[in-house]
Amino acid sequence: MASTQQQPAEPYGHLVDPDYYQRSGYPHESWRELRTERPIHFIEREQGDSYWAITKHADITAIGRQPEIFSSRMPVVRDQELVDAPSIDLPQAIITLDPPIHAKYRELVSKRMTPRKVAKLHDDIEKIAIRILKDLEEHEDAGCDFVDTVAAPLPIAVIAYLLGVPADDWRQLYKWTNESAGSSDPENRRDGESSRDTMQRAAHEQFRYFAELREERLANPQDDLVTLLANANVDGEPLPVMDVLAFYQILLAAGNETTRNATSGGLLALIEHPEEMAKVQADPSLLGSTVEEILRWTSPVIHFARTATRDSELGGHEIRKGEVVGMFYPSANRDEDVWEDPERFRVDRKRNPHIAFGVGEHYCLGAHVARLELNVIFRHLLPRLAEVEITGPVDRLRSNLIGGVKRLPIRYRLKPVA
Ligand code: HEM
């Protein structure tokens, strides 16, 4: 008998549906289909936010490297709840700037983020990580939520430390970043707020907070990012105050949820692949390749969008001026043309050209910091884990921007410190 069920008009509508990600995690099956059959696929959306879904490594790389054709101006994500709003009242930040001004803003901070500069932070980040891991010892009998105990506190502490935010305020920063990056998730909203309200309120509260801190640092300069940007010049002119505040906010938001989810997703992947966990525990020289594989596997940023500034061609398709392309980084990171066995989680991969940190003009400014954090946390955690198991449902974030594990309940036994 013929099915009476109607076919959905667009079978890939779920790719930017935050509810889907909360319910089911990453749509790897759909991404695989698209990579094979329609790697550049136009998704018609009645709501007026139609876009091209780009799923292959080479095409995303081509887009990322041509910022003059594919602009980062708003909207940088396909989110119905935000797209519906006529405009979102936030200043433009580095992530939404295009050449030539983008590079000038980026340069202000990138000097602090080189591998050499970041390596100097190693001892400080290690101290923060060791202190956070101590909490695992305290919860050993009862078990804990790994996100709340380890994965979330580390990135917020590190970025707050780099910015120069006093430790007493780290908890408040943590709340604001959840509200900014995770505003699609009702758990991060106050009663009666829409996603947009939450994002806007959190932004205003952060702006007020950082405006005061900026004033304080102008009077009492320190060796931190708040002071550096407060005194920054572009083309011989001081950076406008609102741009400085937006810069603080983007650094905070960009470095937080992403690293948190690589950490929690990384542990989850290791628990789900015990033979891989055993491999890296037996051979700590695999830590570097483990971290890269965690980044590839978890790919915490789901998508970013670009808008075509003129008619152009991509992989045989005509992309018209004004059309939007959505780059699905986690799909690129399972591309069969780049990895032989992309669906396998392997801690000893030799070659791993993942683009979890993006590619081209907007390549992640915090990539070295994030790598250091992941290295430090797993270097201290893995040798101590005698046993670990998941004891309850793994809750996911409602978002189409960040693939997030909100709760990862675990029980474990720790070995004594070596
Ligand atoms: C595992 C952790 C992280 C992941 C997966 C990640 C991922 C990304 C991605 C995919 C982009 C490109 C966005 C685009 O395509 O437009 C990006 C940009 C950025 N990230 Fe990260 N990030 C991480 C950690 C961090 C950290 C720790 C910081 C800060 C210390 C940071 C700061 C930034 C900034 C400022 C940008 C914008 C760069 C620009 O527009 O030129 N990220 N990140």
Boltz pocket constraint, residues with backbone or C-beta under 6 A from the ligand:
constraints:
  - pocket:
      binder: B
      contacts: [[A, 72], [A, 94], [A, 95], [A, 96], [A, 106], [A, 159], [A, 250], [A, 251], [A, 254], [A, 255], [A, 256], [A, 258], [A, 259], [A, 262], [A, 299], [A, 300], [A, 301], [A, 304], [A, 329], [A, 355], [A, 356], [A, 357], [A, 358], [A, 359], [A, 361], [A, 362], [A, 363], [A, 364], [A, 365], [A, 366], [A, 367], [A, 369], [A, 370]]
      max_distance: 6.0
